[in-house]
């Protein structure tokens, strides 16, 4: 899944599609343009994995992404074309918090 930068609506839609009573681990990779990513250009990991559920706060996640993107942009002197990017690749998997 690709978020359009750190758009609150994308985060909210993502959370709405998660299963109830399940937890997920997410990682976020910054791409400077979508076409370059499809061609195999590198991405930047925006931080450590985070734990979320369907009830997570979309504003908190969106703000976290915004701050991480600002830091990566500043740290690496990135420039990007707003027409074709940037984007955030969201990788996630379900985890089991309950042991039987």
Buried (B, 14 or more C-beta within 10 A) or exposed (E): EBBEBBBBEBBBEBBEEBEEEEBBEBBBBBBBBBEBBEEEEEBBBBEEBBEBBBEBEBEEBBBBBBEBBEEBBEEEEEEBEEEBBBBBBBEBEEEEEEEE
